Amino acid sequence: MRLTDLNSAQDIGANCLLGEIGSFNFLVDAGMHPKRIGNDALPRLNHLPPLDFVLLTHCHLDHIGGLPVVLRKQPGVEILCSPASAIIAKRILRNSVSVMTRQRDEAGIKAYPLFTYGELDPVERALHPLPLLSTRTVRNADGDEINITLYPAGHVAGAVGCLFEYKHRKIFFTGDVLFKDQQTVPAAQFPSGPVDTLVTETTHGATPVQDGVTRAGETERLLETINHTITHGGSVLIPTFAFGRMQEILTILNEARRRNAITTCPIFCSGLGVDLADYLDMMSRKAGFVNFRRQVLQELKVQPLSQRFVAPGHDLPEKGIYVLSSGMLVENTPAWRIAANLLEHARNTICFVGYCDPDTPGGRLLARKRGDTFLFQGLDYIATIKAHIERFYFSGHATRDELMDFARQCDPRAIVITHGDPDARAWFEEELAIELPHAKVTNPDPGKAYQI
């Protein structure tokens, strides 16, 4: 197999791998880099060979955001994915067009949008859902055959790992994976036994496992924090990723309310995550491997956020729990605006429940302490941090130890490390050299083809 990383750098960005196995040419994902602007946000798609198919591991934008451009360059290429991903893919991409159009108008980014609403219909027609845990044979124009099996990967609704079998060789791509159950998505169900080549994500390679931290423990700590804040007259802001994390947090709140483990108060939601609740409900009913129902919002009596903004620095007049899209508190989002109301008041709490890039407003806020100042640049407002800032560990990615355990179980001849920042990849290179000295480890440079 030849493999080329088409991401623009060795980081978590525009995830896209070009695979060449026998006479087959294919992509695994085609994402959009969240920290780059314009065409620089796309993978290196200019010199693609004719593709037999694209394999989509899941619908986060850093894995799916470049698909319309791929279809523009190679009309009609088939996109293989899980049944759940086929349900939600177009909606995620439609939101991306809206965001890029707004950025063009507000920030003058002339290259945006990188694709149009009209280019989403060809993507939808190209989606070809494969049943999970069931092997399918794909044939190309040369009459060559490759067997493909999709395995549930945890992480987020519809996420899969993929096993390719070609002429007695087994090649497994983990995609983004979580080996623990979430409230809305069960843990990964990956194959057991050896493979010839393992292509693995490395997101948490630079993050040691914290002793005693469990998902159940973090859930109870979150509920305790909410209860303490509400009973002392404050409000709680929970910035969440729209796809997956918002529905997870709402499910946690609903189950807590059912067992009277949370103080009664209003719950407000806004953003893409509310709309996606309908899609996750559909996934749960039609696709399986998802556990979410739209009725959670009714049972919690979730209220819309509309017309609740007040001037920066002024506390919110209506106390409650604000579960708002934008897990990293990106500028000009409702979560960012509400943070500007809460931050100067000691009775309030902001609860981060996912990864925050250090260069985002959420990452910068987490790096500060009470008494420091914080600039809301777009609002021309500087706040003195008096609210409580808490971080909870609800990651959608496997720990580095869990990924190492899976690598040992696979006992591969070759390992390719992807989807990680340089420090994360360096840790895996060192550990794999110790634990699996017989395996050839490749940390691919962007744009360079490797014979694996």
Residue pairs with C-beta under 8 A, 6 or more apart in sequence:
1 19
1 20
1 21
1 169
1 171
1 197
1 451
1 452
2 19
2 20
2 449
2 450
2 451
2 452
3 17
3 18
3 19
3 20
3 199
3 416
3 442
3 444
3 449
3 450
3 452
4 17
4 18
4 444
4 447
4 448
4 449
4 450
5 16
5 17
5 418
5 444
5 445
5 446
5 447
5 448
6 14
6 16
6 17
6 18
6 27
6 30
6 43
6 44
6 45
6 446
6 447
7 13
7 14
7 15
7 16
7 31
7 33
7 43
7 44
7 446
8 14
8 33
8 36
8 40
8 43
8 44
8 446
9 446
10 420
10 421
10 422
10 425
10 443
10 444
10 445
10 446
11 420
11 421
11 422
12 62
12 203
12 419
12 420
12 421
13 31
13 33
13 34
13 35
13 36
13 62
14 30
14 31
14 32
14 33
14 36
14 41
14 42
14 43
14 62
14 65
14 66
15 29
15 30
15 31
15 43
15 62
15 63
15 418
15 419
16 27
16 28
16 29
16 30
16 31
16 43
16 44
16 45
16 66
17 27
17 28
17 29
17 173
17 199
17 418
18 25
18 26
18 27
18 48
18 49
18 449
19 25
19 26
19 27
19 28
19 164
19 171
20 49
20 449
21 146
21 164
21 166
21 171
22 144
22 146
22 166
22 167
23 140
23 142
23 144
24 52
24 138
24 140
24 144
24 146
24 166
25 48
25 49
25 50
25 51
25 52
26 51
26 52
26 53
26 54
26 55
27 48
27 51
27 54
27 55
27 70
28 54
28 55
28 57
28 162
28 173
28 175
28 199
29 54
29 55
29 56
29 57
29 63
29 64
29 175
30 43
30 45
30 54
30 63
30 64
30 65
30 66
30 67
30 69
30 70
31 43
31 60
31 61
31 62
31 63
31 64
31 65
31 66
32 41
32 42
32 61
32 62
32 64
32 65
32 66
32 96
32 114
33 40
33 41
33 42
33 62
34 41
34 61
34 62
34 357
35 357
35 359
37 109
37 111
38 109
38 110
38 111
38 112
38 114
39 111
39 114
41 65
41 114
42 65
42 66
42 69
42 114
43 66
44 446
44 447
45 66
45 69
45 70
45 73
48 70
48 73
48 74
50 74
51 70
51 74
51 77
52 77
52 78
52 138
52 140
53 77
53 78
53 79
53 80
53 138
54 67
54 70
54 77
54 78
54 79
54 80
54 126
55 79
55 80
55 81
55 148
55 162
55 173
56 63
56 64
56 67
56 79
56 80
56 81
56 85
56 89
56 127
57 63
57 153
57 159
57 160
57 161
57 162
57 173
57 175
57 176
58 64
58 82
58 85
58 153
58 155
58 156
58 158
58 159
58 160
58 175
58 176
59 85
59 88
59 89
59 92
59 156
59 158
59 243
60 92
60 156
60 176
60 243
61 92
61 96
63 175
63 176
64 89
64 92
64 93
65 93
65 96
67 79
67 89
67 93
67 123
68 93
68 114
68 115
68 119
68 120
68 122
68 123
69 114
69 115
70 77
71 77
71 119
71 122
71 123
71 126
72 115
72 119
75 122
76 126
77 126
78 126
78 128
79 123
79 126
79 127
79 128
80 128
80 130
80 138
80 148
80 150
81 89
81 127
81 128
81 129
81 130
81 158
81 160
82 129
82 130
82 132
82 150
82 152
82 158
82 159
82 160
82 287
82 289
83 129
83 130
83 131
83 132
83 158
83 283
83 286
83 287
83 288
84 157
84 158
84 283
84 287
84 288
84 289
84 290
85 127
85 129
85 158
85 159
85 160
86 127
86 128
86 129
86 287
87 158
87 279
87 282
87 283
87 286
87 287
88 157
88 158
88 243
88 276
88 279
88 280
88 283
89 123
89 124
89 127
90 120
90 123
90 124
91 275
91 276
91 279
92 243
93 115
93 120
93 123
94 117
94 120
95 242
95 272
96 113
97 113
97 115
97 116
97 117
97 120
100 109
100 112
100 113
100 114
101 112
101 113
103 109
103 112
104 110
104 112
104 113
106 332
129 287
130 136
130 148
130 150
131 150
132 150
132 151
132 152
132 160
132 288
132 289
133 149
133 150
133 151
133 152
133 189
134 149
134 150
135 147
135 148
135 149
135 165
136 147
136 148
136 149
137 145
137 146
137 147
137 148
138 145
138 146
138 147
138 148
139 145
145 166
146 164
146 165
146 166
147 163
147 164
147 165
147 166
148 162
148 163
148 164
148 165
149 162
149 163
149 165
149 191
150 160
150 161
150 162
151 160
151 161
151 162
151 163
151 188
151 189
151 190
151 191
152 159
152 160
152 186
152 188
152 189
152 289
153 159
153 160
153 161
153 174
153 175
153 176
153 177
153 178
153 188
153 190
154 177
154 178
154 179
154 180
154 181
154 182
154 185
154 186
154 187
154 188
154 396
154 398
155 175
155 176
155 177
155 178
155 185
155 188
155 244
155 396
155 397
156 176
156 185
156 243
156 244
156 396
157 184
157 185
157 243
157 244
157 280
157 283
157 289
157 290
157 292
158 283
158 287
158 289
158 290
159 175
159 176
159 177
159 185
160 175
161 172
161 173
161 174
161 175
161 177
161 188
161 190
162 172
162 173
162 175
163 170
163 171
163 172
163 191
163 195
164 170
164 171
164 172
164 173
165 171
169 196
169 197
170 194
170 195
170 196
170 197
171 195
171 196
171 197
171 199
172 190
172 191
172 195
172 197
172 198
172 199
172 410
173 199
174 190
174 198
174 199
174 200
174 201
174 403
174 406
175 201
176 201
176 203
176 396
176 397
176 419
177 188
177 190
177 201
177 397
177 398
177 403
177 406
178 185
178 187
178 188
178 395
178 396
178 397
178 398
179 187
179 188
179 398
179 402
179 406
180 187
180 215
181 187
181 215
182 215
182 248
182 394
182 396
183 248
183 251
183 252
183 255
183 291
184 244
184 247
184 248
184 251
184 280
184 290
184 291
184 292
185 244
185 248
185 289
185 290
185 291
186 289
186 291
188 398
190 406
192 409
193 409
193 410
194 410
194 411
194 412
195 410
195 411
195 412
196 412
196 413
196 414
197 412
197 413
197 414
197 415
197 416
197 452
198 407
198 410
198 412
198 414
198 415
198 416
199 415
199 416
199 418
200 403
200 406
200 407
200 415
200 416
200 417
200 418
200 428
201 397
201 398
201 403
201 418
201 419
201 420
202 400
202 403
202 417
202 418
202 419
202 420
202 424
202 425
202 427
202 428
203 397
203 398
203 419
203 420
203 424
204 395
204 397
204 398
204 399
204 400
204 403
204 424
205 400
205 420
205 421
205 423
205 424
205 425
205 426
205 427
205 428
206 420
206 421
206 423
206 424
206 426
206 427
207 399
207 400
207 424
208 400
209 399
209 400
209 401
210 393
213 393
215 393
215 394
218 392
218 393
218 394
219 252
221 392
222 252
222 351
222 353
222 392
223 252
223 256
223 261
223 262
225 236
225 349
225 351
225 388
225 390
226 236
226 262
226 263
226 321
226 349
226 351
227 262
227 263
228 349
229 235
229 236
229 347
229 348
229 349
229 388
230 236
230 263
230 265
230 319
230 320
230 321
231 263
232 347
233 319
233 347
234 319
234 345
234 347
234 348
234 349
234 387
235 315
235 316
235 319
235 320
235 321
235 322
235 342
235 348
235 349
236 320
236 321
236 322
236 348
236 349
236 350
236 351
237 322
237 324
237 335
237 338
237 339
237 342
237 348
237 349
237 350
237 351
238 249
238 321
238 322
238 323
238 324
238 350
238 351
238 353
239 324
239 325
239 326
239 327
239 328
239 329
239 335
239 339
239 350
239 352
239 353
239 362
240 246
240 248
240 249
240 273
240 323
240 324
240 325
240 326
240 327
240 353
240 354
241 273
241 325
241 327
241 354
242 271
242 272
242 273
242 276
242 325
242 326
243 272
243 273
243 276
244 396
245 273
245 327
245 353
245 354
245 394
245 396
246 269
246 271
246 273
246 274
246 276
246 277
246 323
246 325
247 273
247 276
247 277
247 280
247 292
247 296
248 394
249 323
249 353
250 269
250 277
250 296
250 297
250 300
250 302
250 323
251 291
251 292
251 296
253 262
253 267
253 300
253 321
253 323
254 296
254 299
254 300
256 262
257 264
257 299
257 300
258 299
265 319
265 320
265 321
266 301
266 303
266 318
266 319
266 320
266 321
267 300
267 301
267 302
267 303
267 320
267 321
267 322
267 323
268 302
268 303
268 304
268 305
268 308
268 320
268 321
268 322
268 323
268 324
269 297
269 302
269 303
269 304
269 305
269 322
269 323
269 324
270 304
270 305
270 306
270 324
270 325
270 334
271 324
271 325
271 326
271 333
271 334
271 335
272 325
273 323
273 325
274 297
274 302
274 304
274 325
277 292
277 294
277 296
277 297
278 294
280 290
280 292
281 292
281 293
281 294
283 290
283 292
284 290
284 291
284 292
284 293
305 322
305 324
305 334
305 338
308 316
308 318
308 338
309 337
309 338
309 341
310 316
310 317
310 341
312 340
312 341
312 376
312 379
312 381
312 383
313 340
313 341
313 344
313 381
313 383
314 341
315 341
315 342
315 344
315 345
315 348
316 322
316 338
316 341
316 342
322 335
322 338
324 333
324 334
324 335
324 338
325 333
325 334
325 335
326 333
326 334
326 335
326 336
327 352
327 353
327 354
327 355
327 356
327 362
328 354
328 355
328 356
328 357
328 360
328 361
328 362
328 363
329 335
329 336
329 339
329 356
329 360
329 361
329 362
329 365
330 336
330 360
330 361
330 362
331 361
331 376
331 377
331 378
332 378
336 361
336 376
337 379
339 350
339 361
339 365
339 376
340 376
340 379
340 381
340 383
342 348
342 349
342 350
342 387
343 350
343 374
343 383
343 384
343 385
343 386
343 387
344 383
344 384
344 385
344 386
344 387
345 386
345 387
346 386
346 387
346 388
347 387
348 387
348 388
349 387
349 388
349 389
349 390
350 365
350 387
350 388
350 389
350 390
351 390
351 391
351 392
352 362
352 366
352 389
352 390
352 391
352 392
353 392
353 394
354 394
354 395
354 396
355 395
356 362
356 363
356 366
357 363
358 364
358 367
361 376
364 374
365 374
365 385
365 389
366 389
366 391
368 374
368 385
368 389
369 385
370 385
370 386
370 388
370 389
371 384
371 385
371 386
372 384
372 385
373 382
373 383
373 384
373 385
374 382
374 383
374 384
374 385
375 381
375 382
376 382
376 383
398 406
400 424
400 427
400 428
400 431
403 428
404 428
404 431
404 432
404 435
407 415
407 432
407 435
407 436
408 435
408 436
411 436
412 436
412 439
413 438
413 439
413 440
414 439
414 440
414 441
414 442
414 452
415 432
415 436
415 439
415 440
415 441
415 442
416 441
416 442
416 443
416 444
416 450
416 452
417 425
417 428
417 429
417 432
417 441
417 442
417 443
418 444
420 428
425 443
428 441
429 441
429 443
432 439
432 441
433 441
440 452
442 450
442 452
444 450
